Amino acid sequence: MLPEISPATADALRTALWRAGYRTDGVRALLGREAHAALGRGEPELADRASRVGGELGVLVRLLLLDAVEPDGAVRAALAPLVPTDAAAAGLLRRAGDGWAAALDLRPYGEGGTDAAGPAEWWVLSDLDARRQERDHVIGVGGASLALASATVRTPAGSALDLGTGSGVQALHASRYARTVTATDVAPRALAMARATFALNGLDVEVLDGPWLAPVAGRRFDRIVSNPPFVPGPARVDYVYRDSGQSGDDALAALVAALPDHLEPGGTAQLLASWLHVLGQDWPDRVRSWVPSGVDAWVVQREVTDPAQHAGTWQRDAGVDPASPTWRAQAGAWLDWMAAQQVEAVGFGFLTLRRVEDGPPDRGRADGVRTVVVEDLPGDLDDPLGPEIEGWLDRVRWLRTHASDDALLGARLRLAEGVVLERYCAAGEEGWTPTGAAVARAEGPRWRHEVDEPAAALLAGCRGALPPGELVVLLALAHDRPVDALVAAALPAVREMVRHGLLVPDEAGG
């Protein structure tokens, strides 16, 4: 049964959830830190015990989060003014003996805090884990959804498209920064789940049915965000949410090439992506070749897995038992396919595109009108990546306006807050001997650049008072080096450090 929530049912359910405190902060406060963490690991016993003192909120936690059967009277009280039979007719509950059980996963989701758009607090409808191995299973707020949401640029926009919306998580976020939001999906069950999620949250989201960009043919958006079926593998669809039906990363390559035609000038597209590392091919060149001219692109690889780990990760994600014949058969098919395609590893990360403001995405244009950067950013991040991506796009735009050597040398730059100089030494017979130095960001992505003494001095001098061109002349005299040679060495380094946010344009003089 597909969920179908009428406006009256949505209003009544929303009233009940708010009254009972069935929100992220309310559930967390009821369960406590240890039980909440255990529930996140899939261990429900502590949460069940903590919920017993929670009254109506406890009933909702057991009913909607712990897959428990609750008595009719308790459910009626917790869901009032919504009648349980109406909730069942909408596809939310099912009869279980004399009580009720959840037919769908309904959980609070939020980021905390409040701004002009109100509290960042929603409810998301998705399938229960019991349907995990169904082909059309609709996942809720998982790790991939959270990762993409944290990497999304949130500055105000006129229009936003959530491509492959699933249960609607990215569209919920888009509703806070875009005036209009469109969500598409190819799966009828996902579309029904998304419509129900939007109705429950009182959001006016345009929902369209169809594959990839077909539902929005001829339309453009200021923002496109997508958590597409990005898992590279054989050309089949075992699970709609992850498998594209095309071989390897062919679907991703086609999507990257097509997205810019659906962006307004200056518009951005952001997506989770996964690409193949193929024997004898440079993976950055493979991914870079997908990006059309007239488009800035930043591809950030966060993880790399070997073929066996890649297959196992997604089999576990689908709930397949490692001891089952199904696991062995699926793993064998994946590994055979990757061996035939000479796949050495699989990369995973974020891909950001921006259509440059000065013209359409023309595949015949010279690459000089765009910036395409493909790089690794391994390790944990303490801060969301979204502000960093926003800053990267701003810095790339600034570098384009200062593309000439003279313009860059004449700009005012300053060292960003939190940048540190690291010196390192090697032990020798006479003690520690200096062997090098590097500058690094201590906040956000820990970008790090090796520097020699003149470069370290140049960075220290970037305080907005003197442009790099004048600093280089002074350093050339101090270190007895030719000015032209120092300029030639400094320019690429300065551009790279601006792009990575170690140097930033001075607002007063830059």
C-alpha positions in Angstrom: 0.0 0.0 0.0 1.3 3.4 -0.9 0.9 6.2 1.6 -1.6 8.9 0.8 -2.1 11.6 3.4 -5.0 14.0 2.9 -4.7 17.6 4.2 -7.0 16.8 7.1 -5.0 13.8 8.1 -1.7 15.7 7.8 -3.0 18.5 10.0 -4.3 16.1 12.6 -1.1 14.1 12.7 1.1 17.2 12.8 -0.9 18.4 15.8 -0.5 15.2 17.6 3.3 15.0 17.0 3.9 18.5 18.2 1.7 18.1 21.3 3.5 14.9 22.3 6.9 16.4 21.7 7.8 13.9 18.9 10.6 16.0 17.6 14.4 15.5 17.5 15.0 17.4 20.7 12.1 15.8 22.5 13.0 12.2 21.6 16.7 12.8 22.5 15.7 14.3 25.9 13.4 11.3 26.6 15.8 8.6 25.7 19.0 10.2 27.1 22.4 10.1 25.5 23.2 6.4 25.9 19.9 5.0 24.8 19.7 7.5 21.8 23.2 6.4 20.7 22.3 2.7 21.1 19.1 3.2 19.0 21.3 4.8 16.3 23.4 1.6 16.3 20.2 -0.5 15.8 20.1 -1.6 19.5 16.5 -0.8 20.7 16.5 -2.2 24.3 17.7 0.8 26.1 15.4 3.1 24.1 12.4 0.8 24.9 13.2 1.0 28.7 13.7 4.8 28.6 10.4 5.3 26.7 8.4 3.6 29.5 8.3 6.8 31.5 7.6 9.0 28.5 3.7 9.0 28.5 2.3 9.7 25.0 5.8 10.5 23.6 7.0 7.1 24.8 4.1 5.4 23.0 5.0 7.2 19.8 8.7 6.3 20.2 7.8 2.6 20.6 5.2 2.6 17.9 7.1 4.6 15.2 10.8 4.0 16.1 11.0 0.6 17.8 8.5 -1.4 15.7 6.4 -2.2 18.8 2.7 -3.1 18.9 0.9 -0.6 21.2 -2.6 -1.0 22.7 -5.5 0.7 20.9 -6.3 3.0 23.8 -2.7 4.2 24.1 -2.4 4.9 20.4 -5.7 6.7 20.3 -4.5 9.0 23.1 -1.1 9.6 21.6 -2.4 10.4 18.0 -5.4 12.5 19.0 -7.0 14.2 17.2 -6.0 11.7 14.5 -8.0 8.5 14.7 -5.9 5.3 14.3 -8.2 3.9 11.6 -7.7 7.1 9.6 -3.9 6.7 10.0 -4.2 3.1 8.8 -6.3 4.3 5.8 -3.5 6.7 4.9 -0.9 3.8 5.0 0.8 4.9 8.2 -0.4 2.2 10.6 -1.6 -1.5 10.4 -3.7 -3.5 12.7 -1.8 -6.0 15.0 -4.2 -8.0 17.0 -6.0 -5.7 19.4 -3.4 -3.0 18.9 -1.6 -1.1 16.3 1.9 -1.2 14.6 3.6 1.1 12.3 3.3 0.4 8.5 5.9 3.0 7.7 9.0 4.6 9.4 8.0 8.0 10.6 10.7 9.8 12.4 11.6 13.4 13.4 14.5 15.0 11.6 16.2 18.3 12.1 19.4 20.3 12.4 18.6 22.3 15.4 18.4 26.1 15.6 16.0 28.6 14.1 16.3 31.3 11.5 14.0 33.4 9.4 12.5 30.3 7.8 11.6 28.9 11.3 12.9 25.9 13.1 14.8 23.3 11.0 12.5 20.5 12.1 10.6 18.0 10.0 9.2 14.5 10.0 10.3 12.1 7.3 8.3 9.1 6.1 10.1 6.1 4.6 9.9 2.3 4.5 10.5 0.1 7.5 13.7 -2.0 7.6 11.5 -5.1 7.1 11.2 -4.0 3.4 15.0 -3.5 3.1 15.4 -6.1 0.4 12.5 -5.0 -1.7 13.4 -3.6 -5.1 11.5 -0.4 -4.5 12.5 0.1 -0.9 12.5 3.8 0.0 15.2 4.8 2.5 14.8 7.6 5.0 17.4 9.8 6.6 20.6 7.8 6.1 24.3 8.5 6.0 24.2 9.5 2.3 21.3 12.0 2.9 23.1 13.5 5.8 26.4 13.8 4.0 24.8 15.6 1.0 22.7 17.9 3.2 25.9 18.9 5.1 27.6 19.7 1.8 24.8 21.8 0.3 25.2 25.5 -0.3 22.4 27.2 1.6 22.4 30.8 0.3 19.0 32.1 -0.8 17.9 31.0 -4.3 14.8 31.4 -6.4 14.3 27.8 -7.5 15.6 24.4 -6.5 15.4 20.9 -7.9 15.8 17.8 -5.9 16.6 15.2 -8.5 15.8 11.7 -7.4 14.1 12.8 -4.2 13.4 9.5 -2.5 11.7 10.3 0.7 12.2 14.0 0.2 15.1 14.8 2.5 17.0 17.2 0.3 13.8 19.0 -0.8 13.0 19.6 2.9 16.4 21.5 3.2 15.8 23.3 -0.1 12.5 24.6 1.2 14.5 26.7 3.6 16.6 28.5 1.1 14.6 28.4 -2.2 11.3 30.2 -3.0 10.1 27.2 -5.1 11.1 23.6 -4.9 10.6 20.8 -7.4 11.2 17.1 -6.6 11.4 14.3 -9.1 11.7 10.5 -8.9 11.2 7.5 -11.2 9.8 5.2 -8.5 6.1 5.4 -7.7 6.7 4.3 -4.1 9.3 7.0 -3.6 7.0 9.7 -5.1 4.2 8.7 -2.8 6.5 8.8 0.2 7.8 12.2 -0.7 4.3 13.6 -1.2 3.3 12.3 2.2 6.4 13.8 3.8 5.8 17.2 2.2 2.1 17.1 3.2 2.9 16.2 6.8 5.3 19.1 7.0 2.9 21.5 5.3 5.2 22.2 2.4 4.2 23.2 -1.1 6.6 21.2 -3.3 6.1 20.4 -7.0 6.5 16.6 -7.4 7.1 15.2 -10.8 7.3 11.6 -12.1 10.0 10.5 -14.5 13.6 9.4 -15.0 16.6 11.6 -14.5 16.0 15.1 -16.0 13.1 14.1 -18.3 10.4 15.6 -16.0 12.0 19.0 -16.2 13.0 19.1 -19.8 13.5 22.7 -21.0 13.5 24.1 -17.5 16.3 25.7 -15.5 17.0 26.1 -11.8 19.2 28.2 -9.5 20.0 25.0 -7.5 20.0 21.4 -8.3 20.8 18.8 -5.6 20.8 15.1 -6.1 21.4 11.9 -4.3 21.1 9.8 -7.4 21.4 6.0 -7.8 25.2 6.4 -7.9 26.5 3.0 -7.0 28.7 1.7 -9.9 28.1 -1.9 -10.8 26.7 -4.2 -13.4 24.0 -2.8 -15.7 21.0 -4.0 -13.7 18.6 -2.6 -11.1 18.5 -4.7 -7.9 17.4 -1.7 -5.8 15.9 1.4 -7.3 17.4 3.8 -4.8 21.0 2.8 -5.6 21.2 1.2 -9.1 21.1 3.2 -12.3 20.6 0.3 -14.7 23.6 1.5 -16.6 27.1 -0.1 -16.5 29.6 1.3 -14.1 29.6 5.1 -13.8 28.1 5.7 -17.2 24.9 7.2 -15.7 26.9 9.6 -13.6 28.9 10.7 -16.6 25.7 11.4 -18.6 24.2 13.3 -15.7 27.2 15.5 -15.2 27.2 16.4 -18.9 23.4 17.2 -18.9 23.0 19.1 -15.6 24.5 22.4 -16.8 21.7 22.8 -19.4 19.2 22.9 -16.5 21.1 25.6 -14.5 20.4 29.3 -14.7 23.6 31.4 -15.2 25.5 31.2 -12.0 23.4 28.3 -10.8 24.9 25.3 -9.0 24.3 21.6 -9.0 25.6 19.4 -6.1 25.4 15.6 -5.9 26.8 12.6 -4.2 28.8 10.6 -6.7 30.9 7.5 -7.1 33.4 6.8 -9.9 35.6 4.0 -11.0 39.4 3.8 -10.8 40.2 1.8 -13.9 43.6 0.1 -14.6 45.7 2.3 -16.8 43.5 5.4 -16.5 44.0 8.5 -14.3 40.8 8.8 -12.3 40.8 12.6 -12.1 41.1 12.7 -15.9 38.2 10.4 -16.3 35.9 12.5 -14.1 37.2 15.7 -15.5 36.3 14.6 -19.0 32.6 14.5 -18.1 32.4 18.2 -17.3 31.3 20.4 -20.2 33.1 23.7 -21.0 31.6 26.9 -19.5 31.2 25.1 -16.1 33.2 25.4 -12.9 33.5 22.1 -11.2 34.9 20.9 -7.9 35.2 17.1 -7.4 36.1 16.1 -3.9 37.0 12.4 -3.3 36.3 11.5 0.3 36.8 7.7 0.3 38.3 5.0 -1.9 37.4 1.3 -1.5 38.6 -1.8 -3.2 36.2 -3.9 -5.3 35.4 -6.5 -2.5 34.8 -3.8 0.1 32.6 -1.8 -2.4 30.4 -4.8 -3.1 30.2 -5.8 0.6 29.3 -2.2 1.7 26.2 -2.1 -0.6 25.1 -5.6 0.1 25.1 -4.8 3.9 23.3 -1.6 3.1 20.6 -3.6 1.4 20.3 -5.9 4.5 21.7 -9.0 2.8 22.9 -11.7 5.2 26.6 -12.3 4.6 26.1 -16.0 5.4 23.3 -16.4 2.8 23.6 -17.9 -0.7 22.2 -14.5 -2.0 25.3 -12.7 -0.6 27.7 -15.1 -2.3 25.8 -14.9 -5.7 25.6 -11.1 -5.6 29.2 -10.6 -4.5 30.4 -13.0 -7.2 28.5 -11.2 -9.9 29.9 -7.8 -8.8 33.5 -9.0 -8.5 33.3 -10.7 -11.9 32.0 -7.6 -13.5 34.7 -5.3 -11.9 37.4 -7.8 -12.9 36.2 -7.7 -16.5 36.1 -3.9 -16.5 39.6 -3.8 -14.9 38.3 -1.8 -11.9 41.0 -1.4 -9.3 39.0 0.7 -6.8 35.9 2.8 -6.4 35.9 6.5 -5.3 33.2 8.3 -3.5 32.6 11.9 -2.8 30.9 15.2 -3.8 30.6 16.8 -7.2 29.7 20.5 -7.5 29.0 22.2 -10.8 28.4 25.9 -11.4 27.3 27.3 -14.7 29.5 30.4 -15.3 27.7 33.6 -15.5 29.1 34.9 -18.7 27.5 32.4 -21.2 25.8 29.1 -21.8 27.5 25.7 -21.2 29.0 25.4 -24.7 31.0 22.2 -25.2 33.0 24.0 -27.9 34.3 26.8 -25.6 37.9 27.0 -24.6 38.6 25.7 -21.1 39.9 29.1 -20.1 36.4 30.2 -19.1 36.1 27.6 -16.4 37.8 26.0 -13.4 37.7 22.2 -13.0 39.5 20.8 -9.9 39.5 17.2 -8.9 41.2 16.3 -5.7 41.2 14.1 -2.6 40.0 15.2 0.8 40.3 12.2 3.0 39.7 11.9 6.8 37.0 13.2 9.1 35.6 16.7 8.8 34.6 18.6 12.0 32.6 21.1 10.1 29.9 20.8 7.4 31.3 21.0 3.9 28.6 23.3 2.6 30.2 26.6 3.7 33.5 25.5 2.3 32.0 24.7 -1.1 30.3 28.1 -1.0 33.6 29.7 -0.2 35.4 27.7 -3.0 32.9 29.0 -5.6 33.3 32.6 -4.4 37.1 32.3 -4.5 37.1 30.7 -8.0 34.9 33.6 -9.2 37.3 36.1 -7.6 40.3 34.3 -9.3 38.5 34.5 -12.6 38.3 38.3 -12.3 42.0 38.4 -11.4 43.1 35.9 -14.0 46.0 38.0 -15.4 49.3 37.9 -13.5 49.2 41.7 -13.1 45.7 41.6 -11.6 46.7 39.0 -9.1 50.0 40.7 -8.2 48.1 43.9 -7.7 45.3 42.6 -5.5 45.2 42.9 -1.7 45.3 39.5 0.0 45.5 38.5 3.6 46.2 35.3 5.4 43.0 33.6 6.5 42.2 33.1 10.2 43.4 29.8 11.6 46.2 29.3 9.2 49.4 28.0 10.9 53.0 27.5 9.8 54.4 24.1 10.6 58.1 23.4 10.7 59.5 19.9 10.9 62.9 18.5 11.5 64.8 15.2 11.1 67.0 13.7 13.8 70.7 13.5 13.0 74.0 13.0 14.6 74.0 16.6 15.8 70.4 16.7 16.9 67.3 18.0 15.1 67.9 19.5 11.6 65.2 21.6 9.9 64.0 19.8 6.8 61.0 21.7 5.6 57.9 23.7 6.4 54.2 23.8 5.5 51.2 26.1 5.9 47.9 24.5 6.8 44.4 25.4 7.8 43.5 24.6 11.3 39.7 24.9 10.7 37.5 23.2 8.1 39.3 21.1 5.5 42.9 20.8 6.6 44.4 21.9 3.3 48.2 21.9 3.6 50.9 23.3 1.3 54.7 22.9 1.5 56.5 26.2 1.5 60.1 27.4 1.4 61.4 30.4 3.4 60.5 33.1 0.8 57.0 31.6 0.4 56.5 31.6 4.2 57.6 35.2 4.4 55.3 36.1 1.5 52.3 34.6 3.3 53.2 36.3 6.6 53.3 39.6 4.7 49.8 39.2 3.2 47.9 41.4 5.6 46.0 43.5 3.1 48.5 46.4 3.3 50.8 45.5 0.4 49.8 43.5 -2.7 51.8 40.3 -3.6 53.7 42.1 -6.3 55.3 44.5 -3.9 56.0 41.8 -1.3 57.7 39.7 -3.9 60.1 42.6 -4.8 61.0 43.1 -1.2 61.5 39.3 -0.7 63.7 39.1 -3.8 66.0 41.7 -2.3 66.0 40.1 1.1 66.8 36.6 -0.2 69.0 37.7 -3.1 66.8 36.1 -5.7 65.8 37.4 -9.2 62.4 39.1 -9.1 61.2 37.3 -12.2 62.0 33.9 -10.9 60.3 34.6 -7.6 57.2 35.9 -9.3 57.1 32.8 -11.5 57.2 30.6 -8.5 54.8 32.6 -6.4 51.9 33.1 -8.8 50.8 29.4 -9.0 51.2 29.0 -5.3 49.1 32.1 -4.5 46.3 31.0 -6.8 46.3 27.6 -5.2 46.3 29.0 -1.7 43.4 31.4 -2.6 41.4 28.5 -4.0 42.0 26.4 -0.8 41.1 29.4 1.4 44.5 29.9 3.0 44.7 33.4 1.4 41.5 35.4 1.0 40.9 38.7 -0.8 41.0 41.6 1.6 37.6 43.2 1.7 39.0 46.7 2.0 41.6 46.6 -0.7 41.0 43.4 -2.8 
